[in-house]
Amino acid sequence: MSRAWTKAITLCSVGLVLLLTGIGALEFTNLDEAGQVGLCMLVVAALLWVTEAVPLFVTSLVVLLLSVAWLTPVLQNSGNAIEPDLFLGQFFSDITLLFLGGFVLSAALHKLLLDEWLARTILLRVGTRPPVLMLAIMVTTAVLSMWLSNTATAAMMLAIILPLLGRLPSTDSYRQAMLLSVPFAANIGGLGTPIGSPPNAIAMSYLSETGSGPSFAMWMLISIPGVFFMLAICWCVLMFFFRGSSARLEIDTSPVRLRVNRKLLIVALTGAVTVVGWVTSSFHSWTPGTVAMLPVLVFFSFGILSVKDLRSLSWDALLLLGGGLCLGTALQASGLAQRIVTMLPVEGYGVYGLMVVFGSVACVMSSVMSNTATANLMMPIALGLNVEPTNPLLIGIAFACTLAMPLPVSTPPNAMAFASEQITVSDMVRSGLLVTFIGIVLAFTTGYWWWGFVGLW
């Protein structure tokens, strides 16, 4: 089916769902009016997010519009003291500020070439053997992806290594291995911090509302060992499938020239203070979102970033994040989340069993659609189970969403690597599927044990 037909059918389906809800045709669900509106919003968001008939951020704005213009009056008429600010506030929440600060920090590092200097410096020190060079690429990509957008990190690293691939014979399998190593490492590195991937931020937001959210430092403690262990596993998988024949690789040894000036010193100092503020959030009263305002204020006040840079930030990603949080709030306020929970065949399941069930479903969904959209859909429902502790349940879902990487459409870094036209779908599927499977199994076994051991709950 062509893209145009998919879009037309999806939009017609959305219109039909809205119409049926508006005329009360969903009464057979035995939901009250607020529950019917909540169900309509969930179906509309799922249709639009899965098919991408409209840009993902547009779906978020649709969710906001339906929440404010439809759900709020329905709730108010039923006697609930609900104000539109409850939904509007999700688009400027602490988690949204955290991501905004991360985007601004990433933009400043890129503008002054600090990110490229760091990547090139590391790569030039590891030698010219392809296996060792690939491992260095993966570690560099993962570390950068913990703090920067994994999409931006993948774009930068692909720009660095693509010229290197031209120095390998066209038949050498190391070409595929090194190219796949970038998106896989970017995805894995995203597990490392709350700002590493949108599912992490969504989980942090919901856990903060319950009062049981881990600190920035605790998140790193539960995830960093797994990140480096998964990098080693991923390297072994790529070497198994794509071991090449070249013994050496000639690389460009010209260093990136940094202009050591006032701007560079300000960016380096502000970045260091921001990271320290995030890691030590349990020792002071500032939330991670408040700390994230530091680079925003400093970089724009001192002219390091301009209005043009502000316009180029990933506002669509921030809107998508806000839309997911808004949908979760709508499902809770309408009572639909609690109703769905009573219908799920999870009676008698403990926290671990629920984590495995929800995480497995989330992994499958994230393989074929946006991991952010999947987290937005799954976490409110999981949170409605009212089980204790909630930490492993939501974090397990977040990790499952991020670890899903078997297809080009699974993550933006995957799509960017596939767009180079130097790897095939089968190349990505056979290696990505194995990495995904191993990652999920480890997260739900060794990872679950480690989280409890370090005191997550």
N, C-alpha and C positions, 0 to 999 in steps of 0.2 A: 504494500500500500504506500502511495506517495506521501510525502510530508504534508502537502496541501490537503489531501483527503483526511489524514490523521487529525490535522488541526481543525478542519471543518466538523468532523464527527465529534471531536472532543468538545468544541464550543457549543454545538447543538445539544450535546448531552448535559453540559453545565446549565444551559438555558432551561432544559426540560426539568432538571432537578430543582432549580429555583422556582419554576412555575408550579410544580407539584407540591412543593413545600408551602408556597404562598397560598394555594387554594385549599390547603389542609388535607391533601391526599396521603399524607404520611401518618394519619391517625391509626392505621393498622399496626404501627410499631408499638402502640401502647405507651408512647412517650408524651409528656406534656408539651406545650407549645415551645418552651425554651429548649427542651431536649430535641424536638424536631428541627428547630433552627440550627442547633449545634451539630446534629447529624448531617444536615444539608451543607454546612460549612466544611465539615470533615470530608465529605464526598467530593465537593467542589475543589477543595485544596488538593486532595489526593489525585483527582483527574488531571488537574493543571500541572501539578508538580511532576507526576509520573510521565506524562506525555510531552511536557514542555511546549504545549500549544501556544503559550505566551511566555515571555521571559519570566524566570523564577521570581524575580523581585516584584513583578506585576501581580503575581499570585499573592504575595505577601500583602500588597496594598488592597487586593480584593478581600482578603481575610479581615483586614482592618476596617474596611468600609462596611462589610456585613456585621462585624462586631459592634460598631458604633451606631450605624443607622438602622439595624434590624434587631440584633440580639439585646442590646441595651434597653430599648423601649419595651420589649417583651418581658424582660426581667423586672423592669421597674413597674410595669402594669400588674405583675404577679406579686408585688409587695417586697421585692428584693432591693435593698439600697445599693444599687450598682450605678457607678458613674462612668462616663466614657474614658475618664483619665486612667481607669484600670487597664484598658486596652492600649490607649495611646502611650502610656508610660513604658510599655514593653519595647518600644522603638528607641528609647533613650535610657535603657536600663544600665546598671553597673557593668553587665557583661558586654553590652554594646559599646560602652566607653572603653572597655578593656581591648576590644578588637580595633576600635578606632585608633587607640594609642599604638597598637601593634602595627597597623597600616602606616601610620605617620613615621614611626621609627624605621620601618622598612624602606619607606620612600627616601628618608634622609640618608640612610646608609648607601642606598643605590645611587643617589645623586652625587655623593662625594666619592664613589667607587670603593667604599670601605668593604662592602660585601664581596666584590670581585677581587679586591686585594687579598682578603682573607682566604677565599677559595683558591686563588692562584698560588699564594704562598704555601698552602698546605700541599697542593698537588705537586709543586716543584721540589718538594723535599722527600718524596716517597720513591723516587727512582723511575725507571722506564719499563719494568716488567708489567704486562697487562693485568695479571691477577692482582698484584699489589696496588697498581694504579686504580683499578676498579674498586678495591676495598676503600682506598682513600677517598675516592669520589663519593662512595656511599656514606661514609662517616661524615664527610664535610656536608653533604646534602642534608643528612638527617639532623645534624647539629643546627644548621641554619634554619631548617624547617621547624624546629622547636620554637623559634622566636619570630620568624618571618612567615608570611603567607607561603604555604607549600606550593602554590601555583607560581608565585614570584620566584621562589627558590628553584623550582624545576626549570623555569624559563632561563634563569641566569646560568645554571649548571649545564643545561643543554647547549647554550650558546658557547660555553667554554669547551665542551668535549666534542661537539660536532666536527670542528676542524681536526681534532685528533683522530677521529674515525677515518678521515680521508687518508691518513697515513698507514692504514691497515689494508691488506688485500681485500678485494670485494667478496671473496669467498671465505674470509676468516670469520669464524663464529664469535670471536671476541667483539665484533661490531655490535651484534645483537645484545650480547651480555652487557656491555658498557652502556648502551642506550637504554636498556630496560632497568639498569641499576639506578638511574636517576629518579624516575617516577616511583619505583618501589621504595627507595630510601626516603623520598620526600613524604610518602604516605606513612611509613613507619615512624619517621621522626616526628610527625604530627601528634603522635601519642604522648610525647614527652612533657608538654606543658598545657595548661588550660587554654592558652591562646594558639596552640599548635594546629588545631582543627576546629571547625564550627561545632561538630558533635560534642567535643570536650566542653566548649563554652556553654552549650545548651544544658548539658548535664550539671555543670557547676551552678547555673542559674536556678534550676529546679531544686538542687540539693541545698542551695543557700536559703531558699524559701522554707525548707523544712527545718532549717537550723542545724543540719548535720553535714553541711558541705565541707570537703577537705580544704585545707589551706593550699596556697600556691606551692609551698615547699613540700607538703604531704603528697600533692599530686605528682610532683617530680620524683619523690621517693618511691611511689608505687609503680611508676612507669619507666623511669630511666633504665633500670636493669633489663626490663623486657625489651626496650628499644634496641639496646646494643646486642642482646642475645638474638633478637629477630634479625638484626642486620647480618649477624654471622650466619644464621640459617639461610637467609635470602642469598647471601654470597655463595654459599654451598650449592643452593638450588640452581643459580645461574651458571655456576661453573660446571655443574652436572649436565645441564642441557646445552650449554653453548661454550664448551671448552675449545679454544682456538689453537692455532699453530704458531703464531708469532711469538718469538722470544723477547723481543725488545720493541719499544715504540718511541719514535722520535717526537719530542714535545718542544713547544716554543718556550724557551727559557727567559724570554724578555719579561722583566717584572712590570707589574702595574705601578705607574708612577703616581704617588699620592702627593697632593699639595698640602704640606703641613702648615696650616694657617689657623686663624681664630675659629673659623667655622668647623673645621675638622675636630679641633680640641673640644668645642662645645658639644658636638654630636657624640664624640666618644665618651665624654664625662657624663652627659645627660643619659645616654644609653646605659652606662654602667650603673648610675644611680637608680634608674628605672628598674633594671633587672634586680638589683639588690632590694628595692622596695617591694617588688613582687614576691621574691623568695622569702622575705622576712615579714610578710603581711600578718603573720600570727603574733608578732611582737609589737605592733603598733595599731592604731585605730583606723588607719586609712584602708579602704577597700582596694582591691586590684584595679577597679575602674578609676578610682580617684588617683592612684599612682600613675595610671596611664595618661592622665591629663598633663603630666609634667612635660613629656616630649612635645605634645601638641602646643602647649603655651610657649615653651622655650624656642622651638624651631621656627614657629611663625613670627614670634616677637622679634627674634634676632635676624630675620630675613634669610634663614637657611632654606626654608621652603617658602614658595610664593603662592599666590591665589591660584595660579595655573596648576601647581602641584596639588593643591587642595581639591581642585575639580577632577584631577586624575585618580584620586583614591577610589578604592573599590566600594563605592556607595551601594552598588547593587547587592554585594555580599552582606552589608550591614542591614539593608532592608529585608533581605531574605532571613537573616537571623532574627530580626524583630518580628517578622511575620510568623515564624515558627513559635516564638514565645507567646505571641498574641493568640495563636490558635490554641496552644496549651491552656492559656488562661480562659479562653472561651469554652473549651471542653469541660474545664473544671466548674466554671460559673453556671453553665447550662445543666450540669448534672449528668451529662452524657458519659463522661469518663467513668463515673461510678457505675453507671448502668451497663456499660460495655464490660467492665470487670466482672459483674455478676453473670454475664453470659459466656465468658471464656471458660473452656474446659481445663481449668487449672486448680480445681478444688483439691486441697490437701498438699499442694506443692509448697515446698519451702523456698527460702530466698535463692538458694543455689539452683534448684530446679527451674524457678521462674527466670533466673538470669540466663540459663542455657536455652530455654525455649524462646524468650524474647530476643536474646542475642543472636540465635541462629536465624530467626526470621528476619531480623534487622540486617544481618550479613547478606542474606539472599536478596533482599530488597535493594540494599546499597550497591550490589553488583550491577544492577541494571538501571538505577536511578541515582539522583543526588543523595550523598550520604547526609547532608544537612536536612534535606526534606524527609528522609527516613527517620532521622533522630527526632525531628519535629513531630512526626506522626506517632512514633512508638513511645516516646518517653512520657507524655501526659497519660497515656493509657496505663503504662507500667506503674507510674506514680499513684494512680488511682487504686492500686491493689492494697495500699495501706499496710504493707508488710514492713517489718523491721529486721535488720537495718536496710535502709534504702540505698546506701552508698554502693554496695557491690552490684545491685540491680541496674542502676542507671549508668554506672561507670562501665559495667560489662556491655551494655548496649552501645555506649559511645565508642568503646574499643572495637566492637564488632563492626560498627559502621565505618570506622577509619581503616580497618584491616581488609575490607572488601576491595580487591583490586584485580579481578581476573580479566576484565574487558576494557577496551578503550574508553567506553562511556562511564566506567566505574568512578573515575576521579579525573579532575582537570589535568594533573600531571601525566596520567596515562594517555589522555587524549593528545597532549602536546607531544609526547614521545612518538605516538602513532602517526601524528601529522608529519613527521620527518620523512615518512615513506621509506624508511630503511628497515622496518620490522613489519611482520604480518600479524594478523589477528591470532593465528595459531601459535606464533611465537609468544605472544602475551598471555594467551589463555593457558597453555600447558605449564608455564612457569608461574604465572600469577595465581592460578587456581591452587597450585600446591602451596605457595607461600600463604595464601589466604587460609587454607585449611589448617596448616600447621600453626599459624598465628592464633586462630580461633581456639584450637585445642589447647594450646599453651595458656591462653588467657583464661580459659575456663577450668584449668587444672592448677598448674604451677602458679599462675598469676593470682588466682583466687586465694590460694594458700598464702602467697606473699603479702597480699593486701591485708589479710587478717593478722599476719605475723608482725607487720610494722605498725599496727594499731589503727587501721582505717576505720574499723568498727569495734 
